[in-house]
Amino acid sequence: MSNKTFDLKELPISVTELLSSIQDDQEIVITSDNTPVARLTLLNPVDQIRSKLEKTPQPGLNLGAMVMSDDFDRPLPDEFWLQNP
């Protein structure tokens, strides 16, 4: 994991820019007088978020792909339950 270190007094960019500059295997350490006070890292790597979104089912993509008969909820005959042929 690679680190970038910035001193709090000399922080060259905003927090938003810092967060957008973090890559998957990087972290940013913010120091105050050479003492670390904060560490910025990604909670969920971007690739994992993208792959999760790609795997999420999208409703309505396969309309009409499945057909259900009108009697699908009709009770089964006693022969089925009693195992009589």
N, C-alpha and C positions, 0 to 999 in steps of 0.2 A: 504494500500500500504506500503510495507516495504522498508526501506532505507538502503543503505550502504554508509558510508562516508569515503573518502580518502583525505588526505592532499596532495596538489600538490607537495610539496617538498619530500614527502615520498611515492609517488605513486609506489606501488610495481610491477605493471604490465603495459603492453602497452595498448593503447586505443583500439586496436583490441581485446585484451583479455577482457577488460572491457565491450565492447559492446556484446561480445559473452556470457558473464556471466549474462547479464540482462535477467530476466524471465518476464513473462506476468505482474505480479503485483509488480514489483520491480523497483526501480530507484536508480541511483548512484549519490551522491552529491560529487563534488570535491571542497575542501576548500583551502584557502590560509590564513594561520594564523587564523584559525577558522572562516573565513568569506566565506560563500558560493560564488563560482565563476562560477560553471557550474552544470547542472543537466542533466544526461543522462537517457533517457527513450526510450522505443520502440514507434515508430510512429504508426505502424500497428502491433498488436499482431500476432504472428506466426500462431496461429490457424485460424485467419480470413484470412490470406494469403493462407493457405493450403486449406481451404474450398472454397475460391474463385477460386483457380486453379482447384479444383475438379469439380466445377459447370460450368467451361468454356467449351463450346462446342468444340469438337475436330473434325475438318473436315476429312471426309473420313472413319469414323468408321462404317457407315451404308450404304455403297455403294450398290446400287441395291434395297434398301428397298422401294423406291418410284418409281412408274412408271407413266410417263406422256404420254397421248395419242398424236399422231402426229398432231391432229387438235385442240389442246388446245387454240391456239391463233386465230382460225377462228372466224369471226364476228358472233354474235348471230342473229337468224332470227328476222324479224320485229315483229312477233307474241309475242316474248318474251318481247320486249320493249313496245309494245302497249297493252299488257295484254289481247290479244284476244286468246280465246281457240282454 
